[in-house]
Amino acid sequence: SSRILDEFESNGLKDFELTDTKGQKFNFSDFKGKGLIVNFWASWCEPCVEEVPSLVRLIKKFEGELQIVAISADYTKEDLLAFVDAFNFDQPNIRITWETDRKMAKAFGVQALPESYIFDRDQKLIRKVAGVEDWDLPEVHQFFNLLLNDPDRLRPSTDASAHQ
């Protein structure tokens, strides 16, 4: 899966067509020019449930500069929709999709839930977060400020010490 991550870092996100829970089709490329978080989750995954409220607050804080595509591995659409309602997960700048074939999970090399993949405005991968993140933390907000305004400072390749 590190090959997948390298590919996303150097060449950017491949453009997949997805369908959200309302039946609307969209592409990752629709969100070029925004920061993008691709989040893999499920309502039966307790850590996922834990992190959703802070994800929703993060999206509201960045007022349209940041987009989440939340890809659910739920067993039934009912479970998924009940969760979305309970947690107010259906927000502007959050697109929720349900995948039964794990096609996206495979394309990203997802190992376990939750996992988040964070892309800059050019859709180059900046960071993969395995497991729960507290999206409310000041350093996380700082990270997204850099991501939106100066992503080169977050890229591993600009760090000279990495190449010694």
VOZALO-609642 format. One line per 2 residues: number of its first residue (from 1); their letters; for each residue x, y, z of C-alpha. Coordinates in steps of 0.001 Angstrom, whole numbers. Layout:
% residues N
NUM	a	X,Y,Z ~ ...;
***
This chain:
% residues 164
1	ss	0,0,0 ~ 3007,2345,283;
3	ri	3121,2220,-3528 ~ -417,3619,-3593;
5	ld	551,6387,-1160 ~ 3656,7286,-3200;
7	ef	1516,7469,-6304 ~ -1001,9794,-4586;
9	es	1870,11950,-3260 ~ 3625,12436,-6566;
11	ng	831,12213,-9137 ~ -2176,13111,-7062;
13	lk	-5489,11434,-6511 ~ -6879,9332,-9338;
15	df	-10242,10595,-10480 ~ -12923,8131,-9502;
17	el	-16639,8575,-10022 ~ -18649,8024,-6854;
19	td	-22333,8141,-5962 ~ -23450,9709,-2708;
21	tk	-26232,8412,-466 ~ -28708,10714,-2234;
23	gq	-27947,9055,-5565 ~ -25921,11955,-6968;
25	kf	-22778,11199,-8905 ~ -19594,13171,-8287;
27	nf	-15858,12964,-8905 ~ -12905,13720,-6671;
29	sd	-11796,16290,-9249 ~ -14942,18318,-8463;
31	fk	-13158,19371,-5270 ~ -9891,20586,-6827;
33	gk	-8999,23899,-5244 ~ -10129,22780,-1776;
35	gl	-8425,20733,862 ~ -9849,17193,728;
37	iv	-10178,14511,3384 ~ -11157,11058,2165;
39	nf	-12391,9277,5284 ~ -13111,5533,5457;
41	wa	-15498,4627,8276 ~ -18532,2604,9367;
43	sw	-21229,3087,11976 ~ -20275,-239,13637;
45	ce	-16705,978,14124 ~ -16552,2558,17560;
47	pc	-13440,4704,16954 ~ -15121,6051,13793;
49	ve	-18168,7059,15811 ~ -15865,8791,18269;
51	ev	-14179,10938,15638 ~ -17192,12084,13582;
53	ps	-18327,15009,15785 ~ -14873,16616,15616;
55	lv	-14750,16036,11823 ~ -18066,17871,11475;
57	rl	-16709,20774,13573 ~ -13536,20879,11454;
59	ik	-15566,21227,8259 ~ -17624,24053,9764;
61	kf	-14496,25834,11008 ~ -12938,25959,7550;
63	eg	-16126,27267,5932 ~ -16044,25728,2484;
65	el	-12256,25537,2076 ~ -12240,21899,3123;
67	qi	-14211,18968,1707 ~ -14797,15529,3201;
69	va	-15689,12461,1180 ~ -16806,9922,3783;
71	is	-16832,6373,2433 ~ -18850,3989,4586;
73	ad	-18323,244,4877 ~ -21666,-253,6638;
75	yt	-23543,-3528,6161 ~ -26873,-1867,5436;
77	ke	-27885,1510,4114 ~ -30340,1824,7030;
79	dl	-27470,1657,9547 ~ -25569,4241,7579;
81	la	-28460,6689,7260 ~ -29465,6325,10919;
83	fv	-25917,7216,11904 ~ -25769,10187,9541;
85	da	-28974,11551,11086 ~ -27896,10930,14662;
87	fn	-24553,12695,14204 ~ -25621,15468,11882;
89	fd	-23037,14146,9444 ~ -24921,15428,6405;
91	qp	-23381,18887,6004 ~ -22369,21177,3191;
93	ni	-18864,20080,2139 ~ -19391,16500,3322;
95	ri	-20301,13894,706 ~ -21225,10507,2071;
97	tw	-21001,7377,-2 ~ -21766,3780,814;
99	et	-19683,1102,-810 ~ -20585,-2531,-769;
101	dr	-17812,-3703,-3105 ~ -14851,-2153,-1211;
103	km	-13569,-812,-4533 ~ -12436,2495,-3036;
105	ak	-11032,862,92 ~ -8885,-1315,-2193;
107	af	-7870,1614,-4392 ~ -6592,3424,-1282;
109	gv	-5081,352,358 ~ -7195,733,3493;
111	qa	-6051,-1594,6286 ~ -8511,-857,9083;
113	lp	-11181,1679,10000 ~ -11098,4589,10425;
115	es	-8508,5821,7962 ~ -8255,9306,6516;
117	yi	-6295,10518,3521 ~ -5607,14248,3405;
119	fd	-5000,15984,79 ~ -4005,19557,-729;
121	rd	-5810,21849,-3189 ~ -3982,20126,-6093;
123	qk	-5131,16743,-4781 ~ -1651,15588,-3866;
125	li	-1586,13382,-790 ~ -88,15191,2204;
127	rk	-841,12755,5004 ~ -2499,9465,5809;
129	va	-4053,9158,9254 ~ -4546,5576,10440;
131	gv	-6946,5337,13340 ~ -8795,8040,15235;
133	ed	-7802,11677,14989 ~ -9062,14413,17294;
135	wd	-9857,16987,14608 ~ -10471,19671,17268;
137	lp	-6832,19944,18354 ~ -5102,23309,17756;
139	ev	-2199,21555,15988 ~ -4667,19881,13642;
141	hq	-6179,23276,12801 ~ -2662,24612,12284;
143	ff	-1941,21702,9946 ~ -5019,22541,7833;
145	nl	-4103,26231,7730 ~ -750,25208,6247;
147	ll	-2396,22660,3969 ~ -4610,25376,2491;
149	nd	-2041,28175,2387 ~ 1443,26680,2207;
151	pd	1251,22925,1562 ~ 4917,22682,512;
153	rl	5866,23079,4159 ~ 4020,19841,4903;
155	rp	5565,17779,2126 ~ 8133,15235,3230;
157	st	10302,15891,158 ~ 11029,19504,1189;
159	da	12662,18251,4365 ~ 16377,18011,3559;
161	sa	17117,15772,6538 ~ 14912,13066,5031;
163	hq	17448,12581,2227 ~ 20646,12232,4227;
***
